Amino acid sequence: MNKYDPNVHHRRSVRLYGYDYSETGSYFVTICTHEQTPLFGKINNGEMQLNSYGRIANKHWMSITSQFPNTFLHEFVIMPNHIHGIIEINNNPAPKNNHELSNHDMINPGGFAGTMNPMPCVNLARIVRWYKGRTTFECRKKQFTFAWQRSYYEHIIRDDEDHYRIAEYIINNPASWQEDRLYTEEHQ
């Protein structure tokens, strides 16, 4: 094994420097399979046909809100070699009213001893790490070599116009698969 050399073995973060990814807001996420290998199915007549791995990826995406109750899922698509989705995080839920507040409605990111079981404060990286881990675990039961690409792409959605543009892209991605930058002939 090579000794660590910071001039050779460095990774530059693609995250926005100084941004708190636990901030309440919406995020566009793209996660690719390792070496963009088409593992999730095929595009037929502009529609994605999921195989068993694609169904696993879909199942775990849909269970994000169960695992992280302060999230909401918007548009989402599984492509042959990647997924696109919009995740909304709300770590500052509005109180119901003064009479309905309980310890369960409070966020305690530090998790101090002696508190009730408050909703955990989550960030985008934790959600993606959980999703990739669960999907990998289940897919490897079928094919040991299943793997995701290291890291993921994210975009902070800044306004309704940005959300609409990205949502349209996600919805239309299967129909425009041959124009996608992740498309190659072998992925068909």
C-alpha positions as CSV (number, residue, x, y, z in Angstrom):
1,M,0.0,0.0,0.0
2,N,1.3,3.5,-0.9
3,K,2.1,5.9,1.9
4,Y,-0.2,8.9,2.1
5,D,1.1,11.8,0.0
6,P,-1.0,15.0,0.3
7,N,0.2,16.2,-3.1
8,V,-1.2,13.0,-4.8
9,H,-3.9,11.7,-2.4
10,H,-6.1,14.7,-2.0
11,R,-9.8,15.0,-2.4
12,R,-11.3,18.3,-3.0
13,S,-14.8,18.6,-1.6
14,V,-17.6,19.5,-4.0
15,R,-19.7,20.8,-1.2
16,L,-20.4,24.5,-0.8
17,Y,-17.7,25.8,1.6
18,G,-19.2,26.9,4.9
19,Y,-22.8,25.8,4.1
20,D,-24.7,23.9,6.7
21,Y,-26.3,20.9,5.0
22,S,-28.6,20.4,7.9
23,E,-30.3,23.7,7.0
24,T,-34.0,23.6,6.3
25,G,-34.4,23.5,2.5
26,S,-34.5,21.4,-0.6
27,Y,-31.6,19.6,-2.2
28,F,-31.2,18.0,-5.7
29,V,-29.1,14.9,-5.4
30,T,-27.6,12.6,-8.0
31,I,-25.9,9.3,-7.0
32,C,-24.1,7.2,-9.6
33,T,-23.2,3.5,-9.5
34,H,-19.6,2.6,-9.4
35,E,-18.0,3.3,-12.8
36,Q,-21.5,4.3,-14.0
37,T,-22.4,0.6,-14.5
38,P,-26.0,0.1,-15.6
39,L,-27.4,-1.9,-12.7
40,F,-30.9,-0.7,-12.2
41,G,-32.7,-1.7,-15.4
42,K,-33.2,-0.3,-18.9
43,I,-34.9,2.6,-20.7
44,N,-37.6,1.3,-23.1
45,N,-39.6,3.7,-25.2
46,G,-38.6,6.6,-22.9
47,E,-39.7,4.8,-19.7
48,M,-37.4,3.2,-17.1
49,Q,-38.0,-0.5,-16.5
50,L,-36.6,-1.4,-13.1
51,N,-34.9,-4.7,-12.5
52,S,-34.5,-6.2,-9.0
53,Y,-31.7,-3.8,-8.1
54,G,-33.7,-0.9,-9.3
55,R,-36.6,-2.0,-7.2
56,I,-34.3,-2.2,-4.1
57,A,-33.0,1.3,-4.9
58,N,-36.6,2.5,-5.2
59,K,-37.7,0.9,-2.0
60,H,-35.0,2.4,0.1
61,W,-35.5,5.9,-1.4
62,M,-39.1,5.7,-0.5
63,S,-38.2,4.7,3.1
64,I,-36.0,7.8,3.6
65,T,-39.0,9.6,5.2
66,S,-39.6,6.7,7.6
67,Q,-35.9,6.8,8.7
68,F,-35.7,10.6,8.8
69,P,-39.2,11.9,9.7
70,N,-38.2,15.6,9.2
71,T,-37.7,14.9,5.4
72,F,-40.0,15.1,2.5
73,L,-39.4,13.6,-0.9
74,H,-40.2,15.4,-4.1
75,E,-39.5,14.3,-7.7
76,F,-37.3,11.2,-8.0
77,V,-36.2,8.9,-10.8
78,I,-34.0,5.8,-11.1
79,M,-32.0,5.6,-14.3
80,P,-29.9,2.7,-15.5
81,N,-26.7,3.9,-13.8
82,H,-27.8,6.7,-11.4
83,I,-30.6,8.2,-9.4
84,H,-31.9,11.8,-9.2
85,G,-34.1,13.1,-6.5
86,I,-35.1,16.1,-4.5
87,I,-35.0,15.9,-0.7
88,E,-36.5,18.5,1.5
89,I,-35.1,18.8,5.0
90,N,-37.0,20.5,7.8
91,N,-35.0,20.6,11.0
92,N,-37.1,23.5,12.3
93,P,-40.7,22.3,12.3
94,A,-43.3,24.9,13.2
95,P,-44.9,24.1,16.5
96,K,-48.5,22.9,16.3
97,N,-49.6,25.4,19.0
98,N,-48.6,26.2,22.5
99,H,-50.8,23.6,24.1
100,E,-49.6,20.7,21.9
101,L,-45.8,21.1,22.3
102,S,-44.0,18.1,23.9
103,N,-40.4,17.0,24.2
104,H,-40.9,15.0,21.1
105,D,-41.4,18.2,19.1
106,M,-38.1,19.7,20.1
107,I,-34.9,19.2,18.2
108,N,-31.8,18.4,20.2
109,P,-28.9,18.0,17.8
110,G,-26.5,17.4,20.7
111,G,-28.5,14.5,22.2
112,F,-27.9,15.5,25.8
113,A,-28.5,12.9,28.5
114,G,-31.7,13.3,30.4
115,T,-33.8,14.5,27.5
116,M,-36.8,12.8,26.1
117,N,-36.3,11.1,22.7
118,P,-36.3,14.2,20.5
119,M,-36.3,14.1,16.7
120,P,-32.7,14.1,15.6
121,C,-31.3,16.9,13.5
122,V,-30.1,15.4,10.2
123,N,-28.0,16.6,7.3
124,L,-27.9,15.7,3.7
125,A,-24.7,13.6,4.0
126,R,-26.3,11.5,6.7
127,I,-29.4,10.8,4.6
128,V,-27.3,9.9,1.5
129,R,-24.9,7.7,3.5
130,W,-27.9,5.8,5.0
131,Y,-29.5,5.4,1.6
132,K,-26.3,4.2,-0.1
133,G,-25.6,1.8,2.8
134,R,-29.0,0.2,2.9
135,T,-29.2,-0.2,-0.8
136,T,-25.7,-1.6,-1.0
137,F,-26.4,-4.1,1.8
138,E,-29.5,-5.5,0.2
139,C,-28.1,-5.5,-3.4
140,R,-25.0,-7.3,-2.3
141,K,-27.1,-10.2,-1.1
142,K,-27.8,-10.7,-4.8
143,Q,-24.5,-9.5,-6.4
144,F,-21.5,-9.2,-4.2
145,T,-19.8,-6.6,-6.5
146,F,-22.6,-4.0,-6.3
147,A,-21.2,-0.5,-5.4
148,W,-22.0,3.1,-5.6
149,Q,-19.6,5.8,-6.9
150,R,-17.7,7.6,-4.1
151,S,-19.6,10.7,-2.9
152,Y,-22.5,12.2,-4.8
153,Y,-23.6,15.4,-6.6
154,E,-25.8,17.9,-4.8
155,H,-27.3,21.2,-5.6
156,I,-29.0,23.5,-3.1
157,I,-32.4,24.5,-4.5
158,R,-32.6,28.3,-4.0
159,D,-36.1,29.2,-5.1
160,D,-39.3,27.9,-6.8
161,E,-38.0,28.6,-10.3
162,D,-34.9,26.5,-9.6
163,H,-37.1,23.7,-8.1
164,Y,-39.4,23.7,-11.1
165,R,-36.5,23.5,-13.6
166,I,-34.9,20.6,-11.7
167,A,-38.2,18.8,-11.3
168,E,-38.8,19.0,-15.0
169,Y,-35.3,17.6,-15.7
170,I,-35.9,14.7,-13.3
171,I,-39.4,13.9,-14.7
172,N,-38.2,14.0,-18.3
173,N,-34.8,12.2,-17.8
174,P,-35.9,8.8,-19.0
175,A,-37.4,10.3,-22.2
176,S,-34.2,12.2,-22.9
177,W,-31.9,9.4,-21.9
178,Q,-29.8,9.5,-25.1
179,E,-29.0,13.2,-24.5
180,D,-28.0,12.5,-20.8
181,R,-24.3,13.1,-20.0
182,L,-24.3,9.7,-18.2
183,Y,-25.5,7.9,-21.3
184,T,-23.3,5.6,-23.4
185,E,-24.3,3.0,-25.9
186,E,-23.4,0.2,-23.5
187,H,-26.0,1.6,-21.0
188,Q,-28.8,0.8,-23.3
